[in-house]
């Protein structure tokens, strides 16, 4: 049910870096949302042509979706923590990372042949 997608302009790092990033984000997302990690999905795309502020310097975009509503305090805490994780693991400056948070209605999220 929770999903975090990472899209970045950097060259694809070694698989161990990607795996470490995705498992870290998965654990942290579950904790922030108070949901079981067994429902969390993560994805990573690199080598995407992207600009930010008119520059091709390294940039990152995260998309976080979850069934239910995320409070402003939750999104603030996630923004702080996830921007730091991206900077630490991928080397993309925090000020070159955007995060989009999206709440989803249970009826608009499918899994296992049903919806939530």
Secondary structure by P-SEA (a helix, b strand, c coil): cbbbbbbbccccccaaaaaaaaaaaaaaaaaaaccccccbbbbbbccccccccccccbbbbbbbbbcccccaaaaaaaaaaaaaaaaaacccccccbbbbbbbbcccccccccccc
